[in-house]
């Protein structure tokens, strides 16, 4: 570090990001094993809210993996997000059973209502729409995961009503 970029001397301790400490604990508990990548990415997303590029690089460096592999795993699984999500998340299952029973129609209705497409978050930061290849709830198709809770046999109207409740609650909180 050159004197121009060196931090000023103070009596204060440097700020340590506790989220990285939590991530370090998880990696250490898994003995920095590369096959623990999914669990470690879950912990990172839990700590940071989403998987930022610097977090992915940190994990890759500590597990001695190429960044491309870490990025590939993070983009493969639908529960990982590379962008900050909204306050509420709506995951629409697009697996065969859900799609055949109307999952595509549910998605179209939600996109029309929110003005965003899958993978985006509303401008107010309230709602994120996400699609999943399959959530494993084929018996209750079409299934949607609202803020981590699975709901089955959802119609476009059911989904729009739930998202409208979120939007109305946000509007009331602003007033």
HELIX and SHEET records of a PDB file:
HELIX    1   1 UNK A   18  UNK A   29  1                                  12    
HELIX    2   2 UNK A   34  UNK A   36  5                                   3    
HELIX    3   3 UNK A   37  UNK A   48  1                                  12    
HELIX    4   4 UNK A   53  UNK A   63  1                                  11    
HELIX    5   5 UNK A   67  UNK A   76  1                                  10    
HELIX    6   6 UNK A   96  UNK A   98  1                                   3    
HELIX    7   7 UNK A   99  UNK A  103  3                                   5    
HELIX    8   8 UNK A  104  UNK A  114  1                                  11    
HELIX    9   9 UNK A  138  UNK A  140  5                                   3    
HELIX   10  10 UNK A  156  UNK A  174  1                                  19    
SHEET    1   A 4 UNK A 127  UNK A 132  0                                        
SHEET    2   A 4 UNK A  88  UNK A  93  1                                        
SHEET    3   A 4 UNK A 144  UNK A 146 -1                                        
SHEET    4   A 4 UNK A 149  UNK A 151 -1                                        
END                                                                             
